[in-house]
Amino acid sequence: MKNRVRVFMLGLAVLPLLARQGEAGPTNDSSVRSVRVVNSKTAPVPVVNVESLADETFQQSLCFEVGSVHPFFCPAGSTNTILVGKEVVLEYVSAHCFISPGDRLVDLTLVNDQANGYVLHYFGPTLASAPSGSSEAFASVSQATRIYISPGFGASFGADVYNATSGPSASFGCSIGVSGHFLGQ
């Protein structure tokens, strides 16, 4: 692990030198290579903490239903709560929700309980579909994130599903996958 960190850090030390080459502006000299890194606020570059790669990984599947949207959607004993004895950093959340045609998944919500209350995290749907003539529809959520869950406090998922004519939906279900790593090894 230390060798990887050294190589990575060496690469970081060389990057400013390469970037400085391009500061002189455009040139017709083909021997000079220009490197320019441009990130906009709307298209950031994903960052990976190389120190966390050595940490113990965390992954959990969750599932919950409201009403009866689909037979046997959630396996027996399923839960919508993350409860662990160590601090966890969630790095990725994905979900597939069955909803009724005409309904719309507004958001998937994580309620992160803490000693002084709770914090709400919202995940918007990236895909929603209702195949023509189908008796069911679905919506998907996929989001890279960084959420800290304290030991001894749970974090529970819920969803807001609405129908344009009848209001809150009484029948939907979401299968959720979360991954990340434990802290404090």
DRENFI-513868 format. One line per field, with one value per residue (C-alpha): residue in one letter; chain; y, z, x; residue number from 1. Coordinates in steps of 0.05 Angstrom, whole numbers, always signed. Example, Ala and Ser with C-alpha at 12.3 -4.5 7.8 and 13.67 -1.06 7.14 Angstrom:
residues 2
resn A S
chain A A
y -90 -21
z +156 +143
x +246 +273
resi 1 2
//
This chain:
residues 185
resn M K N R V R V F M L G L A V L P L L A R Q G E A G P T N D S S V R S V R V V N S K T A P V P V V N V E S L A D E T F Q Q S L C F E V G S V H P F F C P A G S T N T I L V G K E V V L E Y V S A H C F I S P G D R L V D L T L V N D Q A N G Y V L H Y F G P T L A S A P S G S S E A F A S V S Q A T R I Y I S P G F G A S F G A D V Y N A T S G P S A S F G C S I G V S G H F L G Q
chain A A A A A A A A A A A A A A A A A A A A A A A A A A A A A A A A A A A A A A A A A A A A A A A A A A A A A A A A A A A A A A A A A A A A A A A A A A A A A A A A A A A A A A A A A A A A A A A A A A A A A A A A A A A A A A A A A A A A A A A A A A A A A A A A A A A A A A A A A A A A A A A A A A A A A A A A A A A A A A A A A A A A A A A A A A A A A A A A A A A A A A A A A
y +0 +48 +38 +56 +119 +139 +129 +168 +224 +225 +233 +291 +324 +320 +344 +418 +417 +390 +440 +498 +479 +499 +566 +600 +598 +567 +551 +522 +483 +409 +390 +429 +392 +430 +401 +437 +410 +442 +425 +461 +462 +422 +368 +355 +301 +243 +240 +176 +178 +128 +122 +92 +36 -2 +6 -50 -45 -41 -63 -76 -91 -60 -65 -36 -37 +7 -30 -88 -63 -129 -200 -222 -157 -154 -218 -239 -202 -143 -76 -4 +12 +14 +1 -18 -16 +24 +90 +79 +124 +112 +125 +99 +91 +56 +37 +6 +24 -8 +43 +43 +72 +146 +152 +190 +177 +247 +225 +171 +197 +175 +197 +197 +196 +231 +249 +319 +301 +277 +298 +286 +265 +266 +225 +243 +190 +182 +139 +127 +84 +55 +6 +15 -28 -50 -55 -31 +21 +32 +87 +82 +122 +121 +169 +174 +207 +214 +206 +190 +145 +145 +80 +66 +110 +83 +111 +94 +100 +123 +150 +203 +175 +217 +211 +276 +265 +227 +252 +207 +136 +79 +25 +22 -13 +1 -46 -8 -23 +18 +12 +47 +33 +30 +83 +74 +10
z +0 +17 -52 -85 -43 -61 -135 -131 -92 -142 -197 -160 -152 -228 -248 -230 -272 -331 -320 -318 -388 -415 -380 -433 -481 -550 -591 -659 -631 -634 -581 -527 -498 -465 -408 -385 -333 -335 -288 -287 -225 -264 -287 -230 -234 -185 -129 -94 -27 -36 +39 +44 -5 +52 +97 +106 +53 +69 +26 +43 +6 +33 +11 +32 +8 +18 +1 -47 -111 -133 -105 -69 -84 -18 +12 +80 +136 +91 +123 +101 +158 +160 +232 +245 +305 +269 +232 +159 +99 +45 -23 -70 -68 -122 -121 -166 -146 -172 -176 -205 -275 -269 -205 -202 -156 -131 -90 -48 +22 +73 +144 +179 +255 +298 +371 +362 +313 +241 +172 +109 +44 -20 -83 -147 -198 -259 -298 -297 -344 -352 -411 -454 -429 -367 -298 -265 -276 -247 -228 -214 -171 -179 -140 -117 -49 +16 +77 +147 +190 +264 +303 +346 +303 +245 +177 +143 +71 +50 -15 -39 -93 -120 -170 -207 -195 -129 -89 -48 -73 -29 -67 -85 -66 -70 -72 -50 -52 -13 -11 +21 +76 +152 +188 +249 +234
x +0 +56 +87 +21 +15 +87 +76 +11 +44 +102 +51 +19 +87 +100 +30 +42 +106 +67 +12 +63 +87 +20 +18 +62 +4 -4 +57 +73 +132 +112 +164 +126 +67 +12 -30 -92 -140 -208 -265 -331 -375 -427 -378 -329 -276 -290 -240 -219 -185 -127 -120 -190 -173 -141 -202 -252 -306 -380 -438 -511 -576 -640 -712 -779 -850 -911 -975 -967 -936 -905 -911 -848 -812 -775 -747 -772 -735 -716 -703 -694 -646 -570 -548 -476 -428 -374 -373 -390 -377 -429 -398 -451 -527 -568 -641 -693 -765 -829 -885 -955 -966 -982 -941 -875 -816 -799 -739 -707 -692 -640 -654 -587 -599 -548 -538 -568 -624 -621 -597 -638 -603 -644 -629 -666 -687 -643 -691 -766 -807 -876 -878 -940 -997 -959 -991 -926 -873 -804 -755 -680 -632 -557 -513 -440 -439 -401 -446 -420 -463 -445 -440 -502 -547 -587 -599 -665 -688 -757 -786 -834 -880 -937 -993 -1012 -1087 -1091 -1031 -985 -980 -1003 -966 -892 -827 -753 -694 -631 -557 -506 -431 -373 -323 -316 -274 -230 -193
resi 1 2 3 4 5 6 7 8 9 10 11 12 13 14 15 16 17 18 19 20 21 22 23 24 25 26 27 28 29 30 31 32 33 34 35 36 37 38 39 40 41 42 43 44 45 46 47 48 49 50 51 52 53 54 55 56 57 58 59 60 61 62 63 64 65 66 67 68 69 70 71 72 73 74 75 76 77 78 79 80 81 82 83 84 85 86 87 88 89 90 91 92 93 94 95 96 97 98 99 100 101 102 103 104 105 106 107 108 109 110 111 112 113 114 115 116 117 118 119 120 121 122 123 124 125 126 127 128 129 130 131 132 133 134 135 136 137 138 139 140 141 142 143 144 145 146 147 148 149 150 151 152 153 154 155 156 157 158 159 160 161 162 163 164 165 166 167 168 169 170 171 172 173 174 175 176 177 178 179 180 181 182 183 184 185
//
